[in-house]
């Protein structure tokens, strides 16, 4: 990854189908359950807009919609990027 830019979080989606239990004994279906998230980040390189998704594990803090994140991208192929969070 050669260059960096700032990207904006467009959406945060909770993955309801992948439940992670945090308690050994539960009293209800969602008691102690946490869920991973997928964020969608938009960034601009040379006037062209790109969208990249990132998976965030269960229990990790999730950025708010509209917040800015650092994006590293390849100078030859800007669609190849890495979101730093």
mmCIF file of the C-alpha atoms, coordinates in Angstrom:
data_MODEL
# 
_entry.id   MODEL 
# 
loop_
_atom_site.group_PDB 
_atom_site.id 
_atom_site.type_symbol 
_atom_site.label_atom_id 
_atom_site.label_alt_id 
_atom_site.label_comp_id 
_atom_site.label_asym_id 
_atom_site.label_entity_id 
_atom_site.label_seq_id 
_atom_site.pdbx_PDB_ins_code 
_atom_site.Cartn_x 
_atom_site.Cartn_y 
_atom_site.Cartn_z 
_atom_site.occupancy 
_atom_site.B_iso_or_equiv 
_atom_site.pdbx_formal_charge 
_atom_site.auth_seq_id 
_atom_site.auth_comp_id 
_atom_site.auth_asym_id 
_atom_site.auth_atom_id 
_atom_site.pdbx_PDB_model_num 
ATOM 1  C CA . UNK A 1 1  ? 0.000   0.000   0.000  1.00 0.00 ? 1  UNK A CA 1 
ATOM 2  C CA . UNK A 1 2  ? 1.653   3.173   -1.225 1.00 0.00 ? 2  UNK A CA 1 
ATOM 3  C CA . UNK A 1 3  ? -0.612  6.120   -0.507 1.00 0.00 ? 3  UNK A CA 1 
ATOM 4  C CA . UNK A 1 4  ? -3.230  7.110   2.018  1.00 0.00 ? 4  UNK A CA 1 
ATOM 5  C CA . UNK A 1 5  ? -6.431  9.102   2.080  1.00 0.00 ? 5  UNK A CA 1 
ATOM 6  C CA . UNK A 1 6  ? -9.401  9.687   4.364  1.00 0.00 ? 6  UNK A CA 1 
ATOM 7  C CA . UNK A 1 7  ? -12.593 7.690   3.907  1.00 0.00 ? 7  UNK A CA 1 
ATOM 8  C CA . UNK A 1 8  ? -16.089 8.249   5.283  1.00 0.00 ? 8  UNK A CA 1 
ATOM 9  C CA . UNK A 1 9  ? -18.189 5.510   6.896  1.00 0.00 ? 9  UNK A CA 1 
ATOM 10 C CA . UNK A 1 10 ? -21.378 5.105   4.846  1.00 0.00 ? 10 UNK A CA 1 
ATOM 11 C CA . UNK A 1 11 ? -23.092 2.303   6.745  1.00 0.00 ? 11 UNK A CA 1 
ATOM 12 C CA . UNK A 1 12 ? -22.713 -0.084  9.650  1.00 0.00 ? 12 UNK A CA 1 
ATOM 13 C CA . UNK A 1 13 ? -24.521 -3.409  9.430  1.00 0.00 ? 13 UNK A CA 1 
ATOM 14 C CA . UNK A 1 14 ? -24.830 -5.903  12.247 1.00 0.00 ? 14 UNK A CA 1 
ATOM 15 C CA . UNK A 1 15 ? -24.472 -9.558  11.224 1.00 0.00 ? 15 UNK A CA 1 
ATOM 16 C CA . UNK A 1 16 ? -27.464 -11.008 13.075 1.00 0.00 ? 16 UNK A CA 1 
ATOM 17 C CA . UNK A 1 17 ? -26.883 -14.505 11.670 1.00 0.00 ? 17 UNK A CA 1 
ATOM 18 C CA . UNK A 1 18 ? -23.480 -14.834 13.435 1.00 0.00 ? 18 UNK A CA 1 
ATOM 19 C CA . UNK A 1 19 ? -24.062 -14.746 17.193 1.00 0.00 ? 19 UNK A CA 1 
ATOM 20 C CA . UNK A 1 20 ? -21.136 -14.964 19.623 1.00 0.00 ? 20 UNK A CA 1 
ATOM 21 C CA . UNK A 1 21 ? -22.082 -16.026 23.151 1.00 0.00 ? 21 UNK A CA 1 
ATOM 22 C CA . UNK A 1 22 ? -20.079 -14.353 25.918 1.00 0.00 ? 22 UNK A CA 1 
ATOM 23 C CA . UNK A 1 23 ? -21.638 -16.108 28.923 1.00 0.00 ? 23 UNK A CA 1 
ATOM 24 C CA . UNK A 1 24 ? -21.211 -19.806 29.731 1.00 0.00 ? 24 UNK A CA 1 
ATOM 25 C CA . UNK A 1 25 ? -24.808 -20.125 30.951 1.00 0.00 ? 25 UNK A CA 1 
ATOM 26 C CA . UNK A 1 26 ? -27.606 -18.112 29.387 1.00 0.00 ? 26 UNK A CA 1 
ATOM 27 C CA . UNK A 1 27 ? -31.132 -17.483 30.617 1.00 0.00 ? 27 UNK A CA 1 
ATOM 28 C CA . UNK A 1 28 ? -32.473 -16.219 27.283 1.00 0.00 ? 28 UNK A CA 1 
ATOM 29 C CA . UNK A 1 29 ? -31.788 -16.405 23.576 1.00 0.00 ? 29 UNK A CA 1 
ATOM 30 C CA . UNK A 1 30 ? -29.803 -13.165 23.324 1.00 0.00 ? 30 UNK A CA 1 
ATOM 31 C CA . UNK A 1 31 ? -28.453 -13.091 26.886 1.00 0.00 ? 31 UNK A CA 1 
ATOM 32 C CA . UNK A 1 32 ? -24.733 -12.308 26.618 1.00 0.00 ? 32 UNK A CA 1 
ATOM 33 C CA . UNK A 1 33 ? -24.744 -12.377 22.814 1.00 0.00 ? 33 UNK A CA 1 
ATOM 34 C CA . UNK A 1 34 ? -22.582 -10.037 20.744 1.00 0.00 ? 34 UNK A CA 1 
ATOM 35 C CA . UNK A 1 35 ? -22.517 -9.699  16.986 1.00 0.00 ? 35 UNK A CA 1 
ATOM 36 C CA . UNK A 1 36 ? -19.816 -8.767  14.437 1.00 0.00 ? 36 UNK A CA 1 
ATOM 37 C CA . UNK A 1 37 ? -20.357 -5.806  12.100 1.00 0.00 ? 37 UNK A CA 1 
ATOM 38 C CA . UNK A 1 38 ? -19.564 -4.904  8.509  1.00 0.00 ? 38 UNK A CA 1 
ATOM 39 C CA . UNK A 1 39 ? -18.762 -1.275  7.774  1.00 0.00 ? 39 UNK A CA 1 
ATOM 40 C CA . UNK A 1 40 ? -18.869 0.290   4.321  1.00 0.00 ? 40 UNK A CA 1 
ATOM 41 C CA . UNK A 1 41 ? -16.305 3.058   3.716  1.00 0.00 ? 41 UNK A CA 1 
ATOM 42 C CA . UNK A 1 42 ? -16.236 5.456   0.756  1.00 0.00 ? 42 UNK A CA 1 
ATOM 43 C CA . UNK A 1 43 ? -12.987 7.115   -0.339 1.00 0.00 ? 43 UNK A CA 1 
ATOM 44 C CA . UNK A 1 44 ? -11.974 9.276   -3.311 1.00 0.00 ? 44 UNK A CA 1 
ATOM 45 C CA . UNK A 1 45 ? -8.776  8.932   -5.364 1.00 0.00 ? 45 UNK A CA 1 
ATOM 46 C CA . UNK A 1 46 ? -8.102  11.292  -8.288 1.00 0.00 ? 46 UNK A CA 1 
ATOM 47 C CA . UNK A 1 47 ? -11.768 12.265  -8.512 1.00 0.00 ? 47 UNK A CA 1 
ATOM 48 C CA . UNK A 1 48 ? -13.059 8.683   -8.636 1.00 0.00 ? 48 UNK A CA 1 
ATOM 49 C CA . UNK A 1 49 ? -15.111 7.292   -5.754 1.00 0.00 ? 49 UNK A CA 1 
ATOM 50 C CA . UNK A 1 50 ? -14.423 3.821   -4.355 1.00 0.00 ? 50 UNK A CA 1 
ATOM 51 C CA . UNK A 1 51 ? -16.307 1.804   -1.741 1.00 0.00 ? 51 UNK A CA 1 
ATOM 52 C CA . UNK A 1 52 ? -14.619 -0.779  0.474  1.00 0.00 ? 52 UNK A CA 1 
ATOM 53 C CA . UNK A 1 53 ? -16.118 -3.038  3.153  1.00 0.00 ? 53 UNK A CA 1 
ATOM 54 C CA . UNK A 1 54 ? -14.449 -4.122  6.387  1.00 0.00 ? 54 UNK A CA 1 
ATOM 55 C CA . UNK A 1 55 ? -15.487 -6.827  8.822  1.00 0.00 ? 55 UNK A CA 1 
ATOM 56 C CA . UNK A 1 56 ? -15.241 -5.917  12.522 1.00 0.00 ? 56 UNK A CA 1 
ATOM 57 C CA . UNK A 1 57 ? -15.237 -8.748  15.020 1.00 0.00 ? 57 UNK A CA 1 
ATOM 58 C CA . UNK A 1 58 ? -17.774 -9.236  17.799 1.00 0.00 ? 58 UNK A CA 1 
ATOM 59 C CA . UNK A 1 59 ? -17.202 -7.112  20.875 1.00 0.00 ? 59 UNK A CA 1 
ATOM 60 C CA . UNK A 1 60 ? -14.954 -4.584  19.100 1.00 0.00 ? 60 UNK A CA 1 
ATOM 61 C CA . UNK A 1 61 ? -15.963 -0.898  19.013 1.00 0.00 ? 61 UNK A CA 1 
ATOM 62 C CA . UNK A 1 62 ? -17.738 0.156   15.822 1.00 0.00 ? 62 UNK A CA 1 
ATOM 63 C CA . UNK A 1 63 ? -17.256 3.593   14.192 1.00 0.00 ? 63 UNK A CA 1 
ATOM 64 C CA . UNK A 1 64 ? -20.272 5.833   13.767 1.00 0.00 ? 64 UNK A CA 1 
ATOM 65 C CA . UNK A 1 65 ? -21.830 6.519   10.380 1.00 0.00 ? 65 UNK A CA 1 
ATOM 66 C CA . UNK A 1 66 ? -20.261 9.682   8.955  1.00 0.00 ? 66 UNK A CA 1 
ATOM 67 C CA . UNK A 1 67 ? -16.977 9.332   10.842 1.00 0.00 ? 67 UNK A CA 1 
ATOM 68 C CA . UNK A 1 68 ? -13.634 9.452   9.028  1.00 0.00 ? 68 UNK A CA 1 
ATOM 69 C CA . UNK A 1 69 ? -11.136 6.589   8.801  1.00 0.00 ? 69 UNK A CA 1 
ATOM 70 C CA . UNK A 1 70 ? -7.681  6.327   7.259  1.00 0.00 ? 70 UNK A CA 1 
ATOM 71 C CA . UNK A 1 71 ? -7.507  4.284   4.036  1.00 0.00 ? 71 UNK A CA 1 
ATOM 72 C CA . UNK A 1 72 ? -4.268  2.958   2.518  1.00 0.00 ? 72 UNK A CA 1 
ATOM 73 C CA . UNK A 1 73 ? -4.436  2.196   -1.200 1.00 0.00 ? 73 UNK A CA 1 
ATOM 74 C CA . UNK A 1 74 ? -2.184  1.068   -4.036 1.00 0.00 ? 74 UNK A CA 1 
ATOM 75 C CA . UNK A 1 75 ? -1.070  3.795   -6.457 1.00 0.00 ? 75 UNK A CA 1 
ATOM 76 C CA . UNK A 1 76 ? -1.346  1.441   -9.455 1.00 0.00 ? 76 UNK A CA 1 
ATOM 77 C CA . UNK A 1 77 ? -4.780  0.077   -8.528 1.00 0.00 ? 77 UNK A CA 1 
ATOM 78 C CA . UNK A 1 78 ? -6.699  2.386   -6.143 1.00 0.00 ? 78 UNK A CA 1 
ATOM 79 C CA . UNK A 1 79 ? -9.528  -0.148  -5.764 1.00 0.00 ? 79 UNK A CA 1 
ATOM 80 C CA . UNK A 1 80 ? -7.076  -2.326  -3.811 1.00 0.00 ? 80 UNK A CA 1 
ATOM 81 C CA . UNK A 1 81 ? -7.225  -0.737  -0.360 1.00 0.00 ? 81 UNK A CA 1 
ATOM 82 C CA . UNK A 1 82 ? -6.925  -1.385  3.348  1.00 0.00 ? 82 UNK A CA 1 
ATOM 83 C CA . UNK A 1 83 ? -9.037  0.385   5.978  1.00 0.00 ? 83 UNK A CA 1 
ATOM 84 C CA . UNK A 1 84 ? -7.161  1.217   9.156  1.00 0.00 ? 84 UNK A CA 1 
ATOM 85 C CA . UNK A 1 85 ? -9.397  0.928   12.159 1.00 0.00 ? 85 UNK A CA 1 
# 
